[in-house]
Amino acid sequence: MSAQTRHALTALASTTPGRRRFIEAAAEEYLSQVDRRRLPVGYHRAIPSDRANRTDAYRMRGGHQFARLLGIACHPTDEHLPGTARAVLAEIAAPIRQLTDAATASGQPTLVATLWLATAVSSV
C-alpha cells in the first residue's frame, strides 16, 4: 500500500458522511474514464495513452476534486491515484459488504437488517 493510499484512508476515517458521498462520487467519476468505461469529455474515442488518459480524467472527470477532498498532494499524471481511488471506494463499501455477507451467511436477511437498524438508532 502506498503512502498516498494510507493517507487517503486515514483522512477518509475522519470525514463526515456527507463528505464521504462527495469523495465517493468523485472517485467513481474519475475511475470511470481511467478504467475506460466512459469516453473522455468531448471525445468520440478513448485516449490511447494511459498517461494522457489519467491526465484528462484528473482534470475533466473529478480526479482533482477527489485528491483535494482527501488532502492528497499529487499531479494529473500520478500513476498511484487510480489505485488510491479504488482503495477508498472499497473502504466506503466495506460496511455494506459486511452486512450482505452476514445476511447471506445467516440466511436471515430481515433479522440482520433489523438488528443493524436497532444498533444504528441506539447509537444516535
C-alpha positions in Angstrom: 0.0 0.0 0.0 1.4 3.4 -1.0 1.8 6.3 1.4 -0.8 8.1 -0.7 -3.3 5.4 -0.1 -2.6 5.2 3.6 -3.0 9.0 3.8 -6.3 8.8 1.9 -7.7 6.1 4.1 -6.7 7.9 7.3 -8.3 11.1 6.0 -11.4 9.2 5.0 -11.8 7.8 8.5 -12.3 11.3 9.9 -14.7 12.7 7.3 -18.4 13.2 7.7 -21.0 11.0 5.9 -21.9 13.9 3.5 -18.2 14.5 2.6 -17.8 10.7 2.0 -20.6 10.9 -0.6 -18.7 13.6 -2.4 -15.5 11.7 -2.2 -17.2 8.5 -3.5 -18.8 10.3 -6.4 -15.5 12.0 -7.4 -13.6 8.7 -7.2 -16.3 6.8 -9.3 -16.3 9.6 -11.9 -12.5 9.7 -12.1 -12.2 5.9 -12.4 -15.0 5.6 -15.0 -12.6 7.2 -17.5 -9.3 5.7 -16.2 -10.8 2.2 -16.4 -12.2 3.1 -19.9 -15.8 2.6 -19.0 -16.5 6.2 -20.2 -15.1 8.2 -23.0 -13.2 11.4 -22.2 -15.3 14.6 -22.1 -15.8 15.9 -25.7 -14.1 12.9 -27.4 -15.7 10.2 -29.5 -12.8 7.8 -29.0 -10.7 6.7 -26.0 -7.3 8.3 -25.4 -4.8 5.5 -26.2 -2.1 6.7 -23.9 -2.7 5.7 -20.2 -0.7 8.7 -19.0 -2.7 11.1 -21.2 -6.0 9.4 -20.2 -5.1 9.8 -16.5 -4.3 13.4 -17.0 -7.6 14.1 -18.8 -9.6 12.2 -16.2 -7.8 14.1 -13.4 -8.8 17.4 -15.0 -12.2 16.6 -16.5 -13.6 13.7 -14.5 -13.2 14.8 -10.9 -9.7 13.4 -10.1 -8.6 16.8 -8.9 -11.7 17.0 -6.6 -11.1 13.5 -5.3 -7.5 14.4 -4.4 -8.4 17.8 -2.9 -11.2 16.3 -0.7 -8.8 13.9 0.9 -5.8 16.3 1.0 -3.7 14.3 -1.5 -0.8 16.2 -3.0 -0.4 14.8 -6.5 -0.1 15.8 -10.1 -2.5 14.9 -13.0 -0.3 12.1 -14.3 0.1 10.4 -10.9 0.1 6.6 -11.5 -0.9 5.8 -7.9 -4.1 7.9 -7.8 -6.3 5.3 -9.6 -5.2 2.6 -7.0 -5.9 5.1 -4.2 -9.3 5.8 -5.6 -10.1 2.1 -5.8 -8.9 1.6 -2.2 -11.1 4.4 -1.0 -14.2 3.1 -2.8 -13.5 -0.4 -1.3 -13.3 1.2 2.2 -16.5 3.1 1.7 -18.3 -0.1 0.6 -16.9 -2.4 3.3 -19.8 -1.9 5.9 -22.3 -2.7 3.2 -20.4 -5.8 2.1 -20.2 -7.0 5.7 -23.9 -6.6 6.1 -24.7 -8.5 2.9 -22.2 -11.2 3.9 -23.8 -11.6 7.3 -27.3 -11.7 5.8 -26.2 -14.4 3.3 -24.4 -16.5 5.9 -27.2 -16.4 8.4 -30.0 -17.0 5.9 -31.9 -14.3 7.8 -31.5 -11.0 5.9 -34.5 -9.4 7.6 -33.2 -10.2 11.0 -29.7 -8.8 10.1 -31.3 -5.6 8.7 -33.5 -5.2 11.8 -30.5 -5.7 14.2 -28.4 -3.3 12.2 -31.2 -0.6 12.3 -31.7 -1.2 16.0 -28.0 -0.7 16.8 -27.8 2.3 14.5 -30.7 4.0 16.2 -29.5 3.2 19.7 -26.1 4.7 18.9 -27.5 8.1 18.0 
